[in-house]
Amino acid sequence: MPLIKLQVATSVPEEKKTAIVGAASKVVADAMGKPETYVMAILDDCGVAALGGTVCPAAFVDIRGIGGVDGARNASVSKGICDLLQQELGIEPDKVYLNFIDIPAANWGWKGSTFG
């Protein structure tokens, strides 16, 4: 049930997309202590962003989960994802914003029901 949605303002070659979502999924599962079988990873290459008034390669990363969202885990996810985006897409860590949201189990649906 963790979700990581990467919105990147740079062009991502098709052959890299699978590798990036796979690596992001693993970072989240490992850091949050959740089975990777429950992780959903989404990559959206939206093309253009401005940060600090300058158009540049950048990323917004939304991480959501039921539990597993706390200071130490968030820092681990942040480092892993920033490293991944820098290595794979050349997006510098200071051009990445990450948002962490802890969702109550009753507010997360799956398979026609909720986790709560």
C-alpha positions as CSV (number, residue, x, y, z in Angstrom):
1,M,0.0,0.0,0.0
2,P,2.9,2.5,-0.1
3,L,2.7,4.6,-3.2
4,I,5.5,6.6,-4.8
5,K,4.6,8.9,-7.6
6,L,7.5,10.6,-9.4
7,Q,6.7,13.6,-11.5
8,V,9.9,14.5,-13.3
9,A,10.4,17.6,-15.5
10,T,12.8,16.0,-18.0
11,S,12.4,13.6,-20.8
12,V,12.7,9.9,-19.8
13,P,13.7,7.4,-22.4
14,E,11.2,4.5,-22.6
15,E,13.9,2.0,-21.8
16,K,14.7,3.7,-18.5
17,K,11.2,4.0,-17.2
18,T,10.8,0.4,-16.0
19,A,14.2,0.5,-14.3
20,I,13.4,3.7,-12.5
21,V,10.0,2.6,-11.2
22,G,11.5,-0.7,-10.1
23,A,14.3,1.0,-8.2
24,A,12.0,3.5,-6.6
25,S,9.7,0.7,-5.5
26,K,12.6,-1.1,-3.8
27,V,13.8,2.1,-2.1
28,V,10.3,2.7,-0.6
29,A,9.8,-0.9,0.4
30,D,13.2,-1.2,2.1
31,A,13.0,2.1,3.9
32,M,9.4,1.8,5.1
33,G,9.7,-1.8,6.1
34,K,6.8,-2.9,3.8
35,P,6.6,-5.9,1.4
36,E,7.4,-4.7,-2.1
37,T,4.4,-6.7,-3.3
38,Y,2.2,-3.9,-1.9
39,V,4.2,-0.9,-3.3
40,M,2.9,1.0,-6.3
41,A,5.4,3.1,-8.2
42,I,4.3,5.6,-10.9
43,L,6.6,7.7,-13.2
44,D,5.2,10.7,-15.0
45,D,7.6,12.7,-17.2
46,C,5.7,16.0,-17.4
47,G,8.3,17.9,-19.4
48,V,8.8,21.3,-17.8
49,A,9.2,22.8,-14.3
50,A,10.5,25.9,-12.8
51,L,12.2,26.0,-9.4
52,G,13.4,29.2,-7.9
53,G,12.2,31.0,-11.0
54,T,14.4,29.0,-13.3
55,V,13.3,26.3,-15.7
56,C,15.4,23.2,-15.0
57,P,15.3,19.4,-14.7
58,A,13.4,18.9,-11.5
59,A,11.1,16.4,-9.7
60,F,8.2,16.3,-7.3
61,V,7.8,13.0,-5.5
62,D,4.7,12.0,-3.6
63,I,5.1,9.2,-1.1
64,R,2.1,7.9,0.7
65,G,1.5,4.9,3.0
66,I,-0.3,3.4,6.0
67,G,2.3,3.6,8.7
68,G,6.0,3.6,7.9
69,V,6.0,7.3,7.5
70,D,8.3,9.0,10.0
71,G,11.5,11.1,10.2
72,A,14.1,8.4,9.9
73,R,12.3,6.4,7.2
74,N,11.5,9.6,5.3
75,A,15.1,10.7,5.3
76,S,16.1,7.2,4.0
77,V,13.5,7.4,1.2
78,S,14.6,11.0,0.4
79,K,18.2,10.0,0.0
80,G,17.5,6.9,-2.0
81,I,15.2,8.7,-4.4
82,C,17.4,11.7,-4.8
83,D,20.4,9.5,-5.5
84,L,18.3,7.5,-8.1
85,L,17.0,10.6,-9.9
86,Q,20.5,12.1,-10.0
87,Q,22.1,8.9,-11.3
88,E,19.4,8.0,-13.8
89,L,18.1,11.3,-15.0
90,G,20.7,13.9,-14.0
91,I,18.3,15.7,-11.7
92,E,20.3,17.3,-8.8
93,P,19.0,16.6,-5.3
94,D,18.4,20.4,-4.7
95,K,15.9,20.2,-7.5
96,V,13.8,17.5,-5.9
97,Y,10.9,18.1,-3.5
98,L,9.4,15.1,-1.7
99,N,6.1,15.0,0.1
100,F,5.3,12.3,2.7
101,I,1.8,11.5,3.7
102,D,0.7,9.0,6.3
103,I,-2.8,7.8,5.3
104,P,-5.3,6.3,7.9
105,A,-6.0,2.7,7.0
106,A,-9.7,3.4,6.6
107,N,-8.9,6.0,4.0
108,W,-6.9,3.7,1.7
109,G,-9.0,1.5,-0.6
110,W,-7.9,-1.8,-2.3
111,K,-9.7,-4.8,-3.8
112,G,-13.2,-3.2,-3.3
113,S,-12.6,-2.5,0.4
114,T,-10.2,-0.6,2.6
115,F,-7.3,-1.5,4.8
116,G,-9.1,-0.2,7.9
